């Protein structure tokens, strides 16, 4: 299975295509293992309605001013597997 890799230079459409290619049909119990970012750089938040939100910090620079982006991806599930990639937001910091 190819790990999910989101880069700082990706736009929302490219992030969506990458998420669909990598995450669709992945079982919820395997999801954290498919995300190819350091564990400290992503949060997988499960919601009461059975969906999840994936927050990923993507570093452009690891030196001050630490330019980075936060990418928020909404995931829907059916029978325990990712069935839909919902809204995606990208917020840039340290410009």
C-alpha positions in Angstrom: 0.0 0.0 0.0 1.4 3.4 -1.0 1.6 5.8 2.0 -0.3 9.1 1.8 2.3 11.9 1.2 1.0 15.5 1.1 3.6 18.2 0.1 3.5 21.9 0.8 3.5 22.8 -2.9 0.3 20.8 -3.6 -3.0 22.6 -4.3 -6.3 21.4 -3.0 -7.2 19.6 -6.2 -3.9 17.7 -6.2 -4.4 16.9 -2.5 -7.9 15.6 -3.2 -6.6 13.3 -6.0 -3.8 12.0 -3.9 -6.2 11.3 -0.9 -8.6 9.5 -3.2 -5.9 7.4 -4.8 -4.4 6.5 -1.4 -7.2 6.4 1.2 -10.3 5.2 -0.6 -11.4 1.7 0.6 -8.8 1.6 3.4 -10.3 0.2 6.6 -10.5 2.5 9.6 -8.2 0.2 11.6 -5.4 0.6 9.0 -5.8 4.3 8.3 -3.1 5.6 10.6 -0.6 3.2 9.2 -1.3 4.4 5.6 -0.5 8.1 6.4 3.2 8.7 5.4 3.8 11.6 7.7 5.6 11.6 11.1 3.1 10.7 13.8 3.6 14.1 15.5 2.5 15.9 12.3 -1.0 14.4 11.9 -4.1 14.0 13.9 -6.9 11.6 13.0 -10.0 12.7 14.8 -13.0 10.4 15.0 -16.4 12.1 15.1 -19.6 10.8 16.7 -21.4 10.4 13.4 -18.8 7.8 12.2 -16.8 10.1 10.0 -13.2 11.3 10.7 -11.1 14.4 10.2 -7.5 14.1 9.2 -5.4 17.2 10.1 -1.9 17.1 8.7 1.0 19.6 9.2 3.2 19.9 6.1 6.5 21.6 6.6 8.0 23.7 3.8 11.0 24.7 5.9 12.4 23.4 9.2 14.1 26.6 10.0 12.6 30.0 11.2 10.1 31.3 10.2 9.0 27.6 9.9 6.8 28.0 6.8 4.2 25.3 6.8 0.6 24.4 5.9 -2.2 22.6 7.7 -4.3 20.4 5.5 -7.8 19.3 6.8 -9.4 16.3 5.1 -12.9 15.1 5.9 -13.4 11.3 5.5 -16.6 9.3 5.3 -16.9 5.6 5.9 -19.1 2.7 4.8 -18.7 -0.8 6.3 -15.6 0.5 8.1 -13.8 1.6 5.0 -13.1 5.1 3.6 -15.9 5.6 1.1 -15.6 9.4 0.4 -13.1 12.2 0.6 -15.2 15.2 1.6 -14.2 18.8 1.9 -10.4 19.6 2.0 -9.0 22.8 3.3 -5.4 24.1 3.2 -4.1 26.9 5.4 -0.6 28.3 5.0 1.4 29.9 7.8 4.7 31.7 8.1 4.6 33.4 4.7 
